[in-house]
């Protein structure tokens, strides 16, 4: 089981590391948009759509990686002074009662949202925007699946700590 968990964590880590390169693409796209807008007085709706989609993907794809690195937002007023066993208990309870249910609801809801978008071949509501809006919606599902998998890793790791 430990080998499987390690492979899963490596996969999530690689996904997060690769997704960080989206920031470079986003910066270049925004620079291109700004140059076009101020030098040539023109902008394209597909560029604006792409900026928002890439911006969303940076955060969505990075969320599981951030969670795996324990860099997510947490109120550390009491947590930092807890023993490793108490920290493991807090992480376990938070994952089981908050994160796992939230991820399951999000995956189900986003899947329905994405599949409906695919069935109607939804595109951007803006004239000249990106045509396949359902692709980004399926990416949302994928990102919540990644977060769900990482939360299962956290449950496994913290359960091991508590059982020692």
BAROFI-891058 format. One record per residue (C-alpha): x, y, z; residue in one letter. Coordinates in pm, 1 decimal. Example, Ala and Ser with C-alpha at 12.3 -4.5 7.8 and 13.67 -1.06 7.14 Angstrom:
<recs>
1230.0/-450.0/780.0/A
1367.0/-106.0/714.0/S
</recs>
This chain:
<recs>
0.0/0.0/0.0/X
284.2/239.0/79.4/X
428.7/196.9/-271.1/X
90.8/282.1/-427.5/X
52.0/588.9/-203.1/X
404.2/701.1/-291.9/X
332.4/667.5/-666.1/X
7.1/857.5/-626.3/X
182.5/1138.5/-441.1/X
455.2/1153.2/-706.6/X
191.9/1177.5/-977.8/X
11.4/1458.8/-793.8/X
343.8/1635.2/-732.9/X
439.9/1611.3/-1101.7/X
98.3/1743.1/-1204.1/X
148.2/2040.4/-973.7/X
499.9/2104.3/-1094.5/X
400.3/2085.8/-1460.3/X
98.9/2307.6/-1402.2/X
325.5/2576.1/-1257.6/X
446.8/2634.3/-1613.7/X
98.4/2761.6/-1693.0/X
199.7/3076.6/-1504.6/X
460.9/3153.6/-1767.7/X
205.5/3101.0/-2044.0/X
-41.8/3321.9/-1860.8/X
210.1/3603.7/-1816.8/X
306.0/3587.8/-2184.2/X
-58.7/3584.0/-2292.0/X
-142.0/3882.7/-2071.4/X
161.3/4072.3/-2202.9/X
52.7/3999.3/-2559.1/X
-299.8/4116.0/-2478.8/X
-176.5/4437.8/-2316.9/X
57.4/4512.9/-2607.2/X
-219.8/4455.1/-2860.3/X
-463.8/4663.9/-2663.4/X
-239.2/4965.8/-2607.7/X
-21.2/4962.4/-2917.7/X
-269.4/4843.5/-3179.6/X
-594.6/4931.1/-3003.1/X
-732.4/4578.2/-3053.7/X
-823.8/4290.3/-2825.9/X
-973.2/3949.0/-2886.6/X
-1235.1/3774.6/-2676.6/X
-1064.2/3437.3/-2715.4/X
-752.9/3583.9/-2550.5/X
-957.7/3710.8/-2257.2/X
-1127.3/3370.8/-2225.1/X
-791.0/3192.9/-2239.8/X
-652.6/3420.7/-1966.6/X
-937.4/3330.0/-1731.6/X
-916.8/2959.5/-1812.5/X
-542.1/2941.4/-1756.3/X
-573.4/3145.5/-1437.3/X
-834.6/2900.1/-1308.2/X
-626.0/2599.4/-1407.0/X
-323.1/2731.4/-1219.9/X
-519.7/2730.7/-895.9/X
-720.6/2417.3/-960.8/X
-427.3/2202.2/-1072.0/X
-211.0/2345.4/-798.0/X
-458.2/2275.9/-516.7/X
-378.9/1904.9/-476.1/X
-6.1/1977.4/-501.3/X
-34.4/2255.4/-243.4/X
-224.6/2022.1/-12.3/X
36.4/1748.4/-59.6/X
311.9/1992.6/37.7/X
109.8/2105.8/344.1/X
114.3/2465.6/219.1/X
-261.9/2515.1/207.6/X
-447.2/2778.1/408.7/X
-488.6/2676.7/768.9/X
-549.2/2871.3/1087.5/X
-232.2/2779.3/1276.4/X
-309.6/2954.1/1603.7/X
-335.4/2626.5/1794.9/X
-223.3/2371.0/1536.8/X
143.5/2468.7/1540.2/X
174.0/2398.2/1912.0/X
7.0/2054.1/1887.2/X
206.3/1734.5/1913.1/X
249.4/1535.1/1588.3/X
-28.8/1295.5/1701.5/X
-272.1/1580.5/1767.3/X
-181.6/1736.0/1431.9/X
-246.0/1400.7/1266.7/X
-585.1/1379.9/1439.1/X
-679.1/1731.5/1323.6/X
-566.8/1649.8/968.2/X
-756.7/1321.7/970.4/X
-1079.7/1470.4/1103.9/X
-1059.0/1769.6/871.5/X
-1002.6/1544.8/571.7/X
-1272.1/1291.3/658.0/X
-1545.5/1530.7/767.1/X
-1474.5/1837.1/553.8/X
-1250.9/1777.5/253.2/X
-1359.9/1430.2/138.1/X
-1733.9/1509.2/142.0/X
-1671.2/1843.0/-26.1/X
-1463.2/1678.9/-299.8/X
-1726.1/1410.9/-359.5/X
-2000.2/1672.1/-391.0/X
-1780.4/1886.5/-616.1/X
-1687.7/1595.6/-843.6/X
-2051.8/1491.1/-882.8/X
-2177.6/1844.8/-935.3/X
-1897.3/1946.7/-1170.2/X
-1929.9/1623.0/-1367.5/X
-2297.6/1695.7/-1434.0/X
-2209.9/2054.2/-1519.1/X
-1934.4/1944.3/-1760.1/X
-2130.2/1664.0/-1926.5/X
-2427.7/1894.2/-1988.4/X
-2190.6/2149.1/-2136.7/X
-2045.2/1879.7/-2362.4/X
-2388.2/1761.6/-2478.7/X
-2485.6/2108.9/-2593.0/X
-2132.4/2179.0/-2722.6/X
-2120.0/2492.0/-2510.8/X
-1887.5/2766.9/-2619.0/X
-1802.4/3105.6/-2485.9/X
-2094.4/3346.8/-2459.5/X
-1865.8/3619.4/-2594.6/X
-1852.8/3664.3/-2971.4/X
-1518.0/3532.4/-3089.9/X
-1452.3/3354.7/-2759.9/X
-1319.4/3004.4/-2710.8/X
-1544.9/2741.7/-2868.5/X
-1520.0/2439.5/-2634.2/X
-1609.9/2564.7/-2288.7/X
-1678.0/2209.7/-2174.0/X
-1304.0/2130.8/-2183.3/X
-1233.4/2365.7/-1893.0/X
-1534.1/2223.4/-1710.2/X
-1392.8/1871.1/-1740.4/X
-1063.9/2009.4/-1609.4/X
-1250.2/2123.7/-1297.7/X
-1369.2/1765.8/-1246.2/X
-1014.7/1635.7/-1294.5/X
-876.7/1884.3/-1042.9/X
-1130.5/1785.8/-778.1/X
-1047.0/1419.4/-840.3/X
-680.7/1503.6/-780.0/X
-772.1/1682.0/-458.0/X
-988.2/1385.8/-355.8/X
-699.8/1146.0/-416.5/X
-462.4/1365.6/-218.7/X
-710.3/1381.3/68.7/X
-719.8/999.1/70.1/X
-339.4/1001.2/90.9/X
-359.2/1239.7/386.5/X
-616.7/1016.3/556.7/X
-392.4/713.5/505.4/X
-77.4/887.2/629.7/X
-242.6/1037.8/936.5/X
-417.2/711.3/1023.8/X
-75.3/543.0/1017.9/X
60.9/808.4/1255.1/X
-229.3/761.4/1495.5/X
-199.3/381.4/1492.5/X
170.7/382.4/1582.2/X
</recs>
